[in-house]
């Protein structure tokens, strides 16, 4: 989610739109694990958008990964989170139990 103050975007609205579009496209795709990323944190200004996104994530028990591609802030943690999600996917030839 773009949290830059000057973007004119509302990250909470964008998040809802993305979830709805995924569900409309495919409930199977919408049910897959995902990561929520707040981008452009280097230009958040007063941070109202980021604060509201943090609050939403806290309410829903979702981790939020805050990154800046310009400064590199948060990218190492995001890569670790991506790797952790990928490791949860059953390997070829393995079967899920349950």
N, C-alpha and C positions, 0 to 999 in steps of 0.2 A: 504494500500500500504506500502510495506517495504521500508523505506527511509534510512536505514543504509548504510553508505558509502561503507562498505566492503562486502555488499551482492552481488554486481555485477549486481543487478537488476536496471532497469530503470522504476521508478514508473509511468511515463507518458505512456510509451509503455505498461506496465502491465495494466493500466487503460483502454487503448484502446482495448487490447486483451479481457479483461473481458467483456466490453460492447458488443464487437462483438460476443463473445461466448454466452452471454445471449440472444442477438437478434437472433442468429442462433438456439438456443435451443427453445426459445419461445418469440415472440414479446410481449405477455401478461406479461411474467415474466420481460422482459427488461423494460417495462413501469411502473413497480411498484416502489413506493418510495424506495430510498436507501440512505445510509449514506456513505460518503467518509471518510475513516480513515487512517491517516498516523501513522504507528506503528514504534516502536523502535527508537523514537526520542531521547532517551538517548545515542544513538551511531551514530548520524548524521554526526559527523566529521565537515567538513567545512559547511555542510548544503546545498550544491548545489542541491541535489535531492529534499529536502524539499522546498527550495526556488522555484524551478521550478513547483512543485506541488501546492504551494500556488498561484503562478502566474496563472496557469491553472484554478484553482478554482475561483480566482478573475475575470478572463476573462469570465467565464461561469456563474458567480453568484451562485456558489455552496459553501455551508459551508464545511470547512475542520476541522475534529476533529483530533487533534494531541495527541497521547498517548504513554506512556511507561508502559508496563506491569511490568517491573522491579522496577521502582520507584513509579508507581501509578499515575504519572502525567497525567492529562487530563481524567482519568477514570470516575470521578464524572460527568464531563460535558458530556462525551459520554453517560453515563447511563441516564442522563436527556434528551438528544437528542433522544435516543432510546424510552424512555417513551413517549415523545411528539409525535413521529411518531406513536407509538402504539395507543395512544389516538385518533388519526385521523381516525383509522379504525372503520367503523360502527360496533356497537355491534350486537350480535346475535338477530335477530328479528327486528332490526332497518332497515329502508330502506333509501337508498341515494335518495336525491331529486335532480333532474336535469339530 
